[in-house]
Amino acid sequence: LHTIFMKAFIFRIIILFIVSQNAHSALTTITCDYDTFASVQQVEPTTEIMQLTFTVDTETSEAKVIRKNGISDVDLYPTGGGFTFVEVNERGNVLTTTVDIHGKSAHSRNTILDSELIPSQFYGSCDYN
């Protein structure tokens, strides 16, 4: 009887290991660095690289963006030659990030601050891990 319980216990450990390995392998990370900034006034190099990191669960299609000030859920939309992440922040502002299959990316912010539209766009590239 003791042997049966041990075999069942070992089997559960093996299943948990396999499930955890599969769950881990379903996560894709995309790290984007933006070195050019465009506003209504001008286009210029950024003084500091802005970095966004996206995680995508390839089984559930759930996506998140990780930045210096926290983590947020984003929606993921495949396009003909890449994909777009869309985030609506707590103030209702829309942020989009589009990445093509070559890793080129544009991050757009359409924000309203003090009742004024402040559009901006960043250009850079992304790496897939």
KOLGU-4560 file (N, C-alpha, C; in nm, 3 decimals, padded with zeros to 5 digits):
<recs>
<n_xx: 00.083 n_yy: -00.120 n_zz: 00.000 ca_xx: 00.000 ca_yy: 00.000 ca_zz: 00.000 c_xx: 00.087 c_yy: 00.126 c_zz: 00.000 mol: A seq: 1 type: LEU>
<n_xx: 00.194 n_yy: 00.122 n_zz: 00.079 ca_xx: 00.286 ca_yy: 00.235 ca_zz: 00.085 c_xx: 00.348 c_yy: 00.263 c_zz: -00.051 mol: A seq: 2 type: HIS>
<n_xx: 00.381 n_yy: 00.158 n_zz: -00.127 ca_xx: 00.440 ca_yy: 00.172 ca_zz: -00.259 c_xx: 00.343 c_yy: 00.238 c_zz: -00.356 mol: A seq: 3 type: THR>
<n_xx: 00.217 n_yy: 00.206 n_zz: -00.348 ca_xx: 00.116 ca_yy: 00.268 ca_zz: -00.435 c_xx: 00.107 c_yy: 00.418 c_zz: -00.409 mol: A seq: 4 type: ILE>
<n_xx: 00.107 n_yy: 00.458 n_zz: -00.281 ca_xx: 00.103 ca_yy: 00.600 ca_zz: -00.247 c_xx: 00.229 c_yy: 00.673 c_zz: -00.295 mol: A seq: 5 type: PHE>
<n_xx: 00.343 n_yy: 00.608 n_zz: -00.283 ca_xx: 00.468 ca_yy: 00.669 ca_zz: -00.329 c_xx: 00.466 c_yy: 00.687 c_zz: -00.481 mol: A seq: 6 type: MET>
<n_xx: 00.419 n_yy: 00.586 n_zz: -00.554 ca_xx: 00.411 ca_yy: 00.596 ca_zz: -00.699 c_xx: 00.315 c_yy: 00.708 c_zz: -00.739 mol: A seq: 7 type: LYS>
<n_xx: 00.202 n_yy: 00.717 n_zz: -00.671 ca_xx: 00.105 ca_yy: 00.823 ca_zz: -00.700 c_xx: 00.165 c_yy: 00.960 c_zz: -00.670 mol: A seq: 8 type: ALA>
<n_xx: 00.238 n_yy: 00.971 n_zz: -00.561 ca_xx: 00.302 ca_yy: 01.097 ca_zz: -00.525 c_xx: 00.406 c_yy: 01.136 c_zz: -00.630 mol: A seq: 9 type: PHE>
<n_xx: 00.490 n_yy: 01.043 n_zz: -00.671 ca_xx: 00.592 ca_yy: 01.071 ca_zz: -00.772 c_xx: 00.526 c_yy: 01.108 c_zz: -00.904 mol: A seq: 10 type: ILE>
<n_xx: 00.418 n_yy: 01.039 n_zz: -00.942 ca_xx: 00.346 ca_yy: 01.071 ca_zz: -01.065 c_xx: 00.295 c_yy: 01.215 c_zz: -01.061 mol: A seq: 11 type: PHE>
<n_xx: 00.237 n_yy: 01.257 n_zz: -00.948 ca_xx: 00.187 ca_yy: 01.395 ca_zz: -00.935 c_xx: 00.301 c_yy: 01.496 c_zz: -00.947 mol: A seq: 12 type: ARG>
<n_xx: 00.415 n_yy: 01.467 n_zz: -00.889 ca_xx: 00.531 ca_yy: 01.557 ca_zz: -00.900 c_xx: 00.573 c_yy: 01.571 c_zz: -01.046 mol: A seq: 13 type: ILE>
<n_xx: 00.577 n_yy: 01.459 n_zz: -01.117 ca_xx: 00.617 ca_yy: 01.462 ca_zz: -01.259 c_xx: 00.515 c_yy: 01.543 c_zz: -01.340 mol: A seq: 14 type: ILE>
<n_xx: 00.386 n_yy: 01.522 n_zz: -01.318 ca_xx: 00.283 ca_yy: 01.598 ca_zz: -01.389 c_xx: 00.295 c_yy: 01.747 c_zz: -01.359 mol: A seq: 15 type: ILE>
<n_xx: 00.314 n_yy: 01.782 n_zz: -01.233 ca_xx: 00.331 ca_yy: 01.923 ca_zz: -01.197 c_xx: 00.453 c_yy: 01.984 c_zz: -01.266 mol: A seq: 16 type: LEU>
<n_xx: 00.561 n_yy: 01.908 n_zz: -01.275 ca_xx: 00.681 ca_yy: 01.956 ca_zz: -01.342 c_xx: 00.654 c_yy: 01.979 c_zz: -01.490 mol: A seq: 17 type: PHE>
<n_xx: 00.588 n_yy: 01.885 n_zz: -01.556 ca_xx: 00.557 ca_yy: 01.899 ca_zz: -01.698 c_xx: 00.464 c_yy: 02.017 c_zz: -01.722 mol: A seq: 18 type: ILE>
<n_xx: 00.359 n_yy: 02.030 n_zz: -01.641 ca_xx: 00.266 ca_yy: 02.141 ca_zz: -01.656 c_xx: 00.337 c_yy: 02.275 c_zz: -01.635 mol: A seq: 19 type: VAL>
<n_xx: 00.421 n_yy: 02.283 n_zz: -01.532 ca_xx: 00.490 ca_yy: 02.409 ca_zz: -01.506 c_xx: 00.588 c_yy: 02.442 c_zz: -01.619 mol: A seq: 20 type: SER>
<n_xx: 00.652 n_yy: 02.342 n_zz: -01.678 ca_xx: 00.742 ca_yy: 02.366 ca_zz: -01.791 c_xx: 00.664 c_yy: 02.415 c_zz: -01.910 mol: A seq: 21 type: GLN>
<n_xx: 00.550 n_yy: 02.355 n_zz: -01.939 ca_xx: 00.468 ca_yy: 02.397 ca_zz: -02.053 c_xx: 00.411 c_yy: 02.535 c_zz: -02.031 mol: A seq: 22 type: ASN>
<n_xx: 00.369 n_yy: 02.566 n_zz: -01.909 ca_xx: 00.316 ca_yy: 02.699 ca_zz: -01.881 c_xx: 00.425 c_yy: 02.803 c_zz: -01.898 mol: A seq: 23 type: ALA>
<n_xx: 00.546 n_yy: 02.770 n_zz: -01.854 ca_xx: 00.656 ca_yy: 02.865 ca_zz: -01.865 c_xx: 00.695 c_yy: 02.888 c_zz: -02.010 mol: A seq: 24 type: HIS>
<n_xx: 00.693 n_yy: 02.783 n_zz: -02.091 ca_xx: 00.736 ca_yy: 02.797 ca_zz: -02.229 c_xx: 00.633 c_yy: 02.870 c_zz: -02.314 mol: A seq: 25 type: SER>
<n_xx: 00.510 n_yy: 02.890 n_zz: -02.266 ca_xx: 00.407 ca_yy: 02.958 ca_zz: -02.341 c_xx: 00.420 c_yy: 03.110 c_zz: -02.333 mol: A seq: 26 type: ALA>
<n_xx: 00.510 n_yy: 03.160 n_zz: -02.252 ca_xx: 00.525 ca_yy: 03.303 ca_zz: -02.234 c_xx: 00.634 c_yy: 03.357 c_zz: -02.326 mol: A seq: 27 type: LEU>
<n_xx: 00.597 n_yy: 03.454 n_zz: -02.408 ca_xx: 00.692 ca_yy: 03.521 ca_zz: -02.497 c_xx: 00.714 c_yy: 03.662 c_zz: -02.444 mol: A seq: 28 type: THR>
<n_xx: 00.838 n_yy: 03.707 n_zz: -02.446 ca_xx: 00.873 ca_yy: 03.841 ca_zz: -02.401 c_xx: 00.925 c_yy: 03.922 c_zz: -02.519 mol: A seq: 29 type: THR>
<n_xx: 00.874 n_yy: 04.043 n_zz: -02.532 ca_xx: 00.916 ca_yy: 04.134 ca_zz: -02.638 c_xx: 00.965 c_yy: 04.262 c_zz: -02.570 mol: A seq: 30 type: ILE>
<n_xx: 01.093 n_yy: 04.294 n_zz: -02.589 ca_xx: 01.151 ca_yy: 04.413 ca_zz: -02.528 c_xx: 01.177 c_yy: 04.516 c_zz: -02.637 mol: A seq: 31 type: THR>
<n_xx: 01.122 n_yy: 04.635 n_zz: -02.618 ca_xx: 01.132 ca_yy: 04.741 ca_zz: -02.719 c_xx: 01.208 c_yy: 04.860 c_zz: -02.662 mol: A seq: 32 type: CYS>
<n_xx: 01.303 n_yy: 04.911 n_zz: -02.740 ca_xx: 01.379 ca_yy: 05.031 ca_zz: -02.704 c_xx: 01.348 c_yy: 05.140 c_zz: -02.807 mol: A seq: 33 type: ASP>
<n_xx: 01.312 n_yy: 05.258 n_zz: -02.758 ca_xx: 01.275 ca_yy: 05.370 ca_zz: -02.844 c_xx: 01.377 c_yy: 05.482 c_zz: -02.828 mol: A seq: 34 type: TYR>
<n_xx: 01.439 n_yy: 05.521 n_zz: -02.941 ca_xx: 01.543 ca_yy: 05.623 ca_zz: -02.935 c_xx: 01.509 c_yy: 05.750 c_zz: -03.012 mol: A seq: 35 type: ASP>
<n_xx: 01.391 n_yy: 05.755 n_zz: -03.074 ca_xx: 01.347 ca_yy: 05.874 ca_zz: -03.147 c_xx: 01.207 c_yy: 05.910 c_zz: -03.100 mol: A seq: 36 type: THR>
<n_xx: 01.184 n_yy: 06.040 n_zz: -03.084 ca_xx: 01.059 ca_yy: 06.092 ca_zz: -03.029 c_xx: 01.002 c_yy: 06.196 c_zz: -03.125 mol: A seq: 37 type: PHE>
<n_xx: 00.873 n_yy: 06.192 n_zz: -03.147 ca_xx: 00.807 ca_yy: 06.293 ca_zz: -03.230 c_xx: 00.690 c_yy: 06.351 c_zz: -03.151 mol: A seq: 38 type: ALA>
<n_xx: 00.682 n_yy: 06.484 n_zz: -03.155 ca_xx: 00.569 ca_yy: 06.554 ca_zz: -03.094 c_xx: 00.512 c_yy: 06.648 c_zz: -03.200 mol: A seq: 39 type: SER>
<n_xx: 00.413 n_yy: 06.725 n_zz: -03.162 ca_xx: 00.355 ca_yy: 06.821 ca_zz: -03.257 c_xx: 00.461 c_yy: 06.921 c_zz: -03.302 mol: A seq: 40 type: VAL>
<n_xx: 00.556 n_yy: 06.954 n_zz: -03.213 ca_xx: 00.655 ca_yy: 07.055 ca_zz: -03.243 c_xx: 00.769 c_yy: 07.004 c_zz: -03.331 mol: A seq: 41 type: GLN>
<n_xx: 00.819 n_yy: 06.882 n_zz: -03.307 ca_xx: 00.939 ca_yy: 06.837 ca_zz: -03.377 c_xx: 00.965 c_yy: 06.689 c_zz: -03.360 mol: A seq: 42 type: GLN>
<n_xx: 01.062 n_yy: 06.640 n_zz: -03.439 ca_xx: 01.111 ca_yy: 06.503 ca_zz: -03.426 c_xx: 01.255 c_yy: 06.514 c_zz: -03.380 mol: A seq: 43 type: VAL>
<n_xx: 01.291 n_yy: 06.438 n_zz: -03.276 ca_xx: 01.425 ca_yy: 06.449 ca_zz: -03.220 c_xx: 01.467 c_yy: 06.320 c_zz: -03.152 mol: A seq: 44 type: GLU>
<n_xx: 01.596 n_yy: 06.300 n_zz: -03.136 ca_xx: 01.642 ca_yy: 06.184 ca_zz: -03.058 c_xx: 01.598 c_yy: 06.200 c_zz: -02.913 mol: A seq: 45 type: PRO>
<n_xx: 01.571 n_yy: 06.090 n_zz: -02.847 ca_xx: 01.535 ca_yy: 06.099 ca_zz: -02.706 c_xx: 01.661 c_yy: 06.121 c_zz: -02.623 mol: A seq: 46 type: THR>
<n_xx: 01.646 n_yy: 06.186 n_zz: -02.510 ca_xx: 01.760 ca_yy: 06.206 ca_zz: -02.421 c_xx: 01.790 c_yy: 06.080 c_zz: -02.342 mol: A seq: 47 type: THR>
<n_xx: 01.689 n_yy: 05.994 n_zz: -02.329 ca_xx: 01.705 ca_yy: 05.868 ca_zz: -02.258 c_xx: 01.621 c_yy: 05.764 c_zz: -02.332 mol: A seq: 48 type: GLU>
<n_xx: 01.675 n_yy: 05.645 n_zz: -02.351 ca_xx: 01.601 ca_yy: 05.539 ca_zz: -02.420 c_xx: 01.478 c_yy: 05.504 c_zz: -02.337 mol: A seq: 49 type: ILE>
<n_xx: 01.362 n_yy: 05.504 n_zz: -02.403 ca_xx: 01.241 ca_yy: 05.458 ca_zz: -02.336 c_xx: 01.227 c_yy: 05.310 c_zz: -02.367 mol: A seq: 50 type: MET>
<n_xx: 01.203 n_yy: 05.229 n_zz: -02.264 ca_xx: 01.192 ca_yy: 05.086 ca_zz: -02.284 c_xx: 01.056 c_yy: 05.036 c_zz: -02.237 mol: A seq: 51 type: GLN>
<n_xx: 00.993 n_yy: 04.954 n_zz: -02.321 ca_xx: 00.871 ca_yy: 04.885 ca_zz: -02.286 c_xx: 00.896 c_yy: 04.736 c_zz: -02.304 mol: A seq: 52 type: LEU>
<n_xx: 00.847 n_yy: 04.655 n_zz: -02.213 ca_xx: 00.858 ca_yy: 04.511 ca_zz: -02.226 c_xx: 00.717 c_yy: 04.454 c_zz: -02.223 mol: A seq: 53 type: THR>
<n_xx: 00.687 n_yy: 04.373 n_zz: -02.322 ca_xx: 00.556 ca_yy: 04.310 ca_zz: -02.331 c_xx: 00.573 c_yy: 04.161 c_zz: -02.306 mol: A seq: 54 type: PHE>
<n_xx: 00.477 n_yy: 04.103 n_zz: -02.235 ca_xx: 00.473 ca_yy: 03.958 ca_zz: -02.221 c_xx: 00.343 c_yy: 03.910 c_zz: -02.285 mol: A seq: 55 type: THR>
<n_xx: 00.352 n_yy: 03.801 n_zz: -02.357 ca_xx: 00.234 ca_yy: 03.744 ca_zz: -02.423 c_xx: 00.228 c_yy: 03.596 c_zz: -02.390 mol: A seq: 56 type: VAL>
<n_xx: 00.116 n_yy: 03.554 n_zz: -02.335 ca_xx: 00.092 ca_yy: 03.412 ca_zz: -02.314 c_xx: 00.039 c_yy: 03.358 c_zz: -02.446 mol: A seq: 57 type: ASP>
<n_xx: 00.118 n_yy: 03.278 n_zz: -02.514 ca_xx: 00.082 ca_yy: 03.232 ca_zz: -02.647 c_xx: -00.033 c_yy: 03.133 c_zz: -02.647 mol: A seq: 58 type: THR>
<n_xx: -00.068 n_yy: 03.079 n_zz: -02.532 ca_xx: -00.183 ca_yy: 02.988 ca_zz: -02.524 c_xx: -00.313 c_yy: 03.062 c_zz: -02.501 mol: A seq: 59 type: GLU>
<n_xx: -00.310 n_yy: 03.169 n_zz: -02.420 ca_xx: -00.433 ca_yy: 03.242 ca_zz: -02.388 c_xx: -00.443 c_yy: 03.376 c_zz: -02.461 mol: A seq: 60 type: THR>
<n_xx: -00.334 n_yy: 03.421 n_zz: -02.522 ca_xx: -00.324 ca_yy: 03.552 ca_zz: -02.589 c_xx: -00.336 c_yy: 03.669 c_zz: -02.492 mol: A seq: 61 type: SER>
<n_xx: -00.322 n_yy: 03.644 n_zz: -02.362 ca_xx: -00.321 ca_yy: 03.753 ca_zz: -02.265 c_xx: -00.187 c_yy: 03.823 c_zz: -02.273 mol: A seq: 62 type: GLU>
<n_xx: -00.191 n_yy: 03.957 n_zz: -02.270 ca_xx: -00.068 ca_yy: 04.035 ca_zz: -02.283 c_xx: -00.062 c_yy: 04.141 c_zz: -02.174 mol: A seq: 63 type: ALA>
<n_xx: 00.061 n_yy: 04.174 n_zz: -02.138 ca_xx: 00.088 ca_yy: 04.279 ca_zz: -02.038 c_xx: 00.203 c_yy: 04.365 c_zz: -02.087 mol: A seq: 64 type: LYS>
<n_xx: 00.205 n_yy: 04.489 n_zz: -02.043 ca_xx: 00.319 ca_yy: 04.577 ca_zz: -02.069 c_xx: 00.385 c_yy: 04.605 c_zz: -01.935 mol: A seq: 65 type: VAL>
<n_xx: 00.518 n_yy: 04.601 n_zz: -01.935 ca_xx: 00.595 ca_yy: 04.628 ca_zz: -01.814 c_xx: 00.678 c_yy: 04.753 c_zz: -01.842 mol: A seq: 66 type: ILE>
<n_xx: 00.662 n_yy: 04.853 n_zz: -01.757 ca_xx: 00.741 ca_yy: 04.976 ca_zz: -01.769 c_xx: 00.791 c_yy: 05.015 c_zz: -01.632 mol: A seq: 67 type: ARG>
<n_xx: 00.867 n_yy: 05.121 n_zz: -01.626 ca_xx: 00.928 ca_yy: 05.162 ca_zz: -01.499 c_xx: 00.826 c_yy: 05.179 c_zz: -01.386 mol: A seq: 68 type: LYS>
<n_xx: 00.708 n_yy: 05.231 n_zz: -01.419 ca_xx: 00.611 ca_yy: 05.262 ca_zz: -01.313 c_xx: 00.505 c_yy: 05.154 c_zz: -01.292 mol: A seq: 69 type: ASN>
<n_xx: 00.524 n_yy: 05.035 n_zz: -01.352 ca_xx: 00.431 ca_yy: 04.927 ca_zz: -01.322 c_xx: 00.397 c_yy: 04.839 c_zz: -01.440 mol: A seq: 70 type: GLY>
<n_xx: 00.298 n_yy: 04.754 n_zz: -01.417 ca_xx: 00.253 ca_yy: 04.656 ca_zz: -01.516 c_xx: 00.106 c_yy: 04.682 c_zz: -01.545 mol: A seq: 71 type: ILE>
<n_xx: 00.069 n_yy: 04.675 n_zz: -01.673 ca_xx: -00.070 ca_yy: 04.694 ca_zz: -01.713 c_xx: -00.111 c_yy: 04.588 c_zz: -01.813 mol: A seq: 72 type: SER>
<n_xx: -00.238 n_yy: 04.553 n_zz: -01.812 ca_xx: -00.293 ca_yy: 04.464 ca_zz: -01.914 c_xx: -00.306 c_yy: 04.542 c_zz: -02.044 mol: A seq: 73 type: ASP>
<n_xx: -00.282 n_yy: 04.475 n_zz: -02.156 ca_xx: -00.300 ca_yy: 04.534 ca_zz: -02.288 c_xx: -00.375 c_yy: 04.434 c_zz: -02.375 mol: A seq: 74 type: VAL>
<n_xx: -00.441 n_yy: 04.486 n_zz: -02.477 ca_xx: -00.505 ca_yy: 04.400 ca_zz: -02.575 c_xx: -00.408 c_yy: 04.377 c_zz: -02.689 mol: A seq: 75 type: ASP>
<n_xx: -00.411 n_yy: 04.258 n_zz: -02.746 ca_xx: -00.320 ca_yy: 04.220 ca_zz: -02.854 c_xx: -00.400 c_yy: 04.198 c_zz: -02.981 mol: A seq: 76 type: LEU>
<n_xx: -00.358 n_yy: 04.266 n_zz: -03.090 ca_xx: -00.423 ca_yy: 04.252 ca_zz: -03.219 c_xx: -00.320 c_yy: 04.215 c_zz: -03.325 mol: A seq: 77 type: TYR>
<n_xx: -00.332 n_yy: 04.094 n_zz: -03.383 ca_xx: -00.241 ca_yy: 04.058 ca_zz: -03.492 c_xx: -00.274 c_yy: 04.142 c_zz: -03.615 mol: A seq: 78 type: PRO>
<n_xx: -00.172 n_yy: 04.177 n_zz: -03.691 ca_xx: -00.190 ca_yy: 04.249 ca_zz: -03.817 c_xx: -00.130 c_yy: 04.165 c_zz: -03.928 mol: A seq: 79 type: THR>
<n_xx: -00.135 n_yy: 04.212 n_zz: -04.050 ca_xx: -00.084 ca_yy: 04.136 ca_zz: -04.162 c_xx: 00.063 c_yy: 04.100 c_zz: -04.151 mol: A seq: 80 type: GLY>
<n_xx: 00.144 n_yy: 04.187 n_zz: -04.097 ca_xx: 00.287 ca_yy: 04.162 ca_zz: -04.088 c_xx: 00.344 c_yy: 04.192 c_zz: -03.952 mol: A seq: 81 type: GLY>
<n_xx: 00.266 n_yy: 04.174 n_zz: -03.847 ca_xx: 00.313 ca_yy: 04.201 ca_zz: -03.711 c_xx: 00.196 c_yy: 04.198 c_zz: -03.615 mol: A seq: 82 type: GLY>
<n_xx: 00.199 n_yy: 04.290 n_zz: -03.518 ca_xx: 00.091 ca_yy: 04.295 ca_zz: -03.420 c_xx: 00.090 c_yy: 04.431 c_zz: -03.353 mol: A seq: 83 type: PHE>
<n_xx: -00.023 n_yy: 04.462 n_zz: -03.288 ca_xx: -00.041 ca_yy: 04.589 ca_zz: -03.217 c_xx: -00.092 c_yy: 04.560 c_zz: -03.077 mol: A seq: 84 type: THR>
<n_xx: -00.032 n_yy: 04.628 n_zz: -02.979 ca_xx: -00.080 ca_yy: 04.626 ca_zz: -02.842 c_xx: -00.157 c_yy: 04.755 c_zz: -02.819 mol: A seq: 85 type: PHE>
<n_xx: -00.273 n_yy: 04.747 n_zz: -02.754 ca_xx: -00.353 ca_yy: 04.865 ca_zz: -02.723 c_xx: -00.378 c_yy: 04.867 c_zz: -02.572 mol: A seq: 86 type: VAL>
<n_xx: -00.348 n_yy: 04.983 n_zz: -02.513 ca_xx: -00.370 ca_yy: 05.003 ca_zz: -02.370 c_xx: -00.455 c_yy: 05.127 c_zz: -02.351 mol: A seq: 87 type: GLU>
<n_xx: -00.555 n_yy: 05.116 n_zz: -02.266 ca_xx: -00.632 ca_yy: 05.233 ca_zz: -02.224 c_xx: -00.602 c_yy: 05.250 c_zz: -02.076 mol: A seq: 88 type: VAL>
<n_xx: -00.534 n_yy: 05.362 n_zz: -02.042 ca_xx: -00.491 ca_yy: 05.378 ca_zz: -01.903 c_xx: -00.606 c_yy: 05.425 c_zz: -01.813 mol: A seq: 89 type: ASN>
<n_xx: -00.575 n_yy: 05.442 n_zz: -01.685 ca_xx: -00.679 ca_yy: 05.478 ca_zz: -01.586 c_xx: -00.745 c_yy: 05.611 c_zz: -01.614 mol: A seq: 90 type: GLU>
<n_xx: -00.683 n_yy: 05.698 n_zz: -01.692 ca_xx: -00.741 ca_yy: 05.828 ca_zz: -01.727 c_xx: -00.820 c_yy: 05.822 c_zz: -01.858 mol: A seq: 91 type: ARG>
<n_xx: -00.820 n_yy: 05.705 n_zz: -01.923 ca_xx: -00.892 ca_yy: 05.689 ca_zz: -02.049 c_xx: -00.808 c_yy: 05.722 c_zz: -02.171 mol: A seq: 92 type: GLY>
<n_xx: -00.681 n_yy: 05.752 n_zz: -02.152 ca_xx: -00.593 ca_yy: 05.781 ca_zz: -02.265 c_xx: -00.555 c_yy: 05.651 c_zz: -02.336 mol: A seq: 93 type: ASN>
<n_xx: -00.541 n_yy: 05.658 n_zz: -02.467 ca_xx: -00.511 ca_yy: 05.541 ca_zz: -02.549 c_xx: -00.364 c_yy: 05.541 c_zz: -02.587 mol: A seq: 94 type: VAL>
<n_xx: -00.298 n_yy: 05.427 n_zz: -02.563 ca_xx: -00.158 ca_yy: 05.408 ca_zz: -02.602 c_xx: -00.152 c_yy: 05.286 c_zz: -02.691 mol: A seq: 95 type: LEU>
<n_xx: -00.085 n_yy: 05.297 n_zz: -02.805 ca_xx: -00.072 ca_yy: 05.183 ca_zz: -02.895 c_xx: 00.075 c_yy: 05.159 c_zz: -02.925 mol: A seq: 96 type: THR>
<n_xx: 00.109 n_yy: 05.034 n_zz: -02.940 ca_xx: 00.244 ca_yy: 04.994 ca_zz: -02.980 c_xx: 00.230 c_yy: 04.892 c_zz: -03.091 mol: A seq: 97 type: THR>
<n_xx: 00.289 n_yy: 04.923 n_zz: -03.206 ca_xx: 00.285 ca_yy: 04.832 ca_zz: -03.319 c_xx: 00.426 c_yy: 04.784 c_zz: -03.348 mol: A seq: 98 type: THR>
<n_xx: 00.439 n_yy: 04.653 n_zz: -03.371 ca_xx: 00.570 ca_yy: 04.591 ca_zz: -03.399 c_xx: 00.555 c_yy: 04.510 c_zz: -03.527 mol: A seq: 99 type: VAL>
<n_xx: 00.646 n_yy: 04.532 n_zz: -03.623 ca_xx: 00.639 ca_yy: 04.451 ca_zz: -03.745 c_xx: 00.724 c_yy: 04.325 c_zz: -03.728 mol: A seq: 100 type: ASP>
<n_xx: 00.720 n_yy: 04.236 n_zz: -03.827 ca_xx: 00.790 ca_yy: 04.108 ca_zz: -03.816 c_xx: 00.941 c_yy: 04.123 c_zz: -03.815 mol: A seq: 101 type: ILE>
<n_xx: 00.990 n_yy: 04.242 n_zz: -03.852 ca_xx: 01.134 ca_yy: 04.269 ca_zz: -03.851 c_xx: 01.180 c_yy: 04.331 c_zz: -03.719 mol: A seq: 102 type: HIS>
<n_xx: 01.085 n_yy: 04.359 n_zz: -03.629 ca_xx: 01.119 ca_yy: 04.417 ca_zz: -03.499 c_xx: 01.114 c_yy: 04.568 c_zz: -03.495 mol: A seq: 103 type: GLY>
<n_xx: 01.079 n_yy: 04.635 n_zz: -03.604 ca_xx: 01.063 ca_yy: 04.781 ca_zz: -03.600 c_xx: 00.933 c_yy: 04.814 c_zz: -03.530 mol: A seq: 104 type: LYS>
<n_xx: 00.934 n_yy: 04.926 n_zz: -03.455 ca_xx: 00.817 ca_yy: 04.955 ca_zz: -03.372 c_xx: 00.790 c_yy: 05.104 c_zz: -03.362 mol: A seq: 105 type: SER>
<n_xx: 00.662 n_yy: 05.136 n_zz: -03.344 ca_xx: 00.618 ca_yy: 05.272 ca_zz: -03.313 c_xx: 00.526 c_yy: 05.264 c_zz: -03.192 mol: A seq: 106 type: ALA>
<n_xx: 00.547 n_yy: 05.353 n_zz: -03.097 ca_xx: 00.464 ca_yy: 05.360 ca_zz: -02.976 c_xx: 00.397 c_yy: 05.497 c_zz: -02.978 mol: A seq: 107 type: HIS>
<n_xx: 00.265 n_yy: 05.499 n_zz: -02.980 ca_xx: 00.190 ca_yy: 05.625 ca_zz: -02.990 c_xx: 00.111 c_yy: 05.649 c_zz: -02.863 mol: A seq: 108 type: SER>
<n_xx: 00.117 n_yy: 05.773 n_zz: -02.819 ca_xx: 00.039 ca_yy: 05.816 ca_zz: -02.702 c_xx: -00.055 c_yy: 05.927 c_zz: -02.747 mol: A seq: 109 type: ARG>
<n_xx: -00.182 n_yy: 05.909 n_zz: -02.721 ca_xx: -00.280 ca_yy: 06.012 ca_zz: -02.749 c_xx: -00.341 c_yy: 06.049 c_zz: -02.615 mol: A seq: 110 type: ASN>
<n_xx: -00.276 n_yy: 06.141 n_zz: -02.546 ca_xx: -00.316 ca_yy: 06.174 ca_zz: -02.410 c_xx: -00.380 c_yy: 06.313 c_zz: -02.404 mol: A seq: 111 type: THR>
<n_xx: -00.464 n_yy: 06.329 n_zz: -02.306 ca_xx: -00.523 ca_yy: 06.460 ca_zz: -02.277 c_xx: -00.481 c_yy: 06.498 c_zz: -02.137 mol: A seq: 112 type: ILE>
<n_xx: -00.416 n_yy: 06.613 n_zz: -02.128 ca_xx: -00.369 ca_yy: 06.664 ca_zz: -02.000 c_xx: -00.420 c_yy: 06.806 c_zz: -01.983 mol: A seq: 113 type: LEU>
<n_xx: -00.488 n_yy: 06.831 n_zz: -01.874 ca_xx: -00.549 ca_yy: 06.963 ca_zz: -01.850 c_xx: -00.636 c_yy: 07.006 c_zz: -01.968 mol: A seq: 114 type: ASP>
<n_xx: -00.718 n_yy: 06.914 n_zz: -02.017 ca_xx: -00.812 ca_yy: 06.936 ca_zz: -02.127 c_xx: -00.746 c_yy: 06.967 c_zz: -02.261 mol: A seq: 115 type: SER>
<n_xx: -00.617 n_yy: 06.937 n_zz: -02.276 ca_xx: -00.548 ca_yy: 06.959 ca_zz: -02.403 c_xx: -00.490 c_yy: 06.830 c_zz: -02.456 mol: A seq: 116 type: GLU>
<n_xx: -00.504 n_yy: 06.810 n_zz: -02.587 ca_xx: -00.448 ca_yy: 06.693 ca_zz: -02.653 c_xx: -00.297 c_yy: 06.707 c_zz: -02.662 mol: A seq: 117 type: LEU>
<n_xx: -00.227 n_yy: 06.603 n_zz: -02.617 ca_xx: -00.081 ca_yy: 06.600 ca_zz: -02.624 c_xx: -00.041 c_yy: 06.470 c_zz: -02.695 mol: A seq: 118 type: ILE>
<n_xx: -00.040 n_yy: 06.472 n_zz: -02.829 ca_xx: -00.001 ca_yy: 06.351 ca_zz: -02.901 c_xx: 00.151 c_yy: 06.338 c_zz: -02.906 mol: A seq: 119 type: PRO>
<n_xx: 00.199 n_yy: 06.214 n_zz: -02.906 ca_xx: 00.343 ca_yy: 06.190 ca_zz: -02.921 c_xx: 00.363 c_yy: 06.050 c_zz: -02.977 mol: A seq: 120 type: SER>
<n_xx: 00.479 n_yy: 06.031 n_zz: -03.036 ca_xx: 00.510 ca_yy: 05.901 ca_zz: -03.092 c_xx: 00.659 c_yy: 05.874 c_zz: -03.074 mol: A seq: 121 type: GLN>
<n_xx: 00.689 n_yy: 05.750 n_zz: -03.042 ca_xx: 00.827 ca_yy: 05.705 ca_zz: -03.026 c_xx: 00.856 c_yy: 05.601 c_zz: -03.133 mol: A seq: 122 type: PHE>
<n_xx: 00.980 n_yy: 05.599 n_zz: -03.183 ca_xx: 01.021 ca_yy: 05.502 ca_zz: -03.285 c_xx: 01.141 c_yy: 05.424 c_zz: -03.233 mol: A seq: 123 type: TYR>
<n_xx: 01.142 n_yy: 05.294 n_zz: -03.258 ca_xx: 01.253 ca_yy: 05.212 ca_zz: -03.212 c_xx: 01.244 c_yy: 05.072 c_zz: -03.267 mol: A seq: 124 type: GLY>
<n_xx: 01.303 n_yy: 04.979 n_zz: -03.191 ca_xx: 01.304 ca_yy: 04.840 ca_zz: -03.235 c_xx: 01.284 c_yy: 04.747 c_zz: -03.116 mol: A seq: 125 type: SER>
<n_xx: 01.242 n_yy: 04.624 n_zz: -03.147 ca_xx: 01.209 ca_yy: 04.526 ca_zz: -03.044 c_xx: 01.285 c_yy: 04.396 c_zz: -03.068 mol: A seq: 126 type: CYS>
<n_xx: 01.313 n_yy: 04.325 n_zz: -02.959 ca_xx: 01.373 ca_yy: 04.192 ca_zz: -02.963 c_xx: 01.276 c_yy: 04.095 c_zz: -02.899 mol: A seq: 127 type: ASP>
<n_xx: 01.270 n_yy: 03.976 n_zz: -02.953 ca_xx: 01.183 ca_yy: 03.869 ca_zz: -02.903 c_xx: 01.266 c_yy: 03.771 c_zz: -02.822 mol: A seq: 128 type: TYR>
<n_xx: 01.215 n_yy: 03.733 n_zz: -02.707 ca_xx: 01.283 ca_yy: 03.633 ca_zz: -02.623 c_xx: 01.189 c_yy: 03.517 c_zz: -02.599 mol: A seq: 129 type: ASN>
</recs>
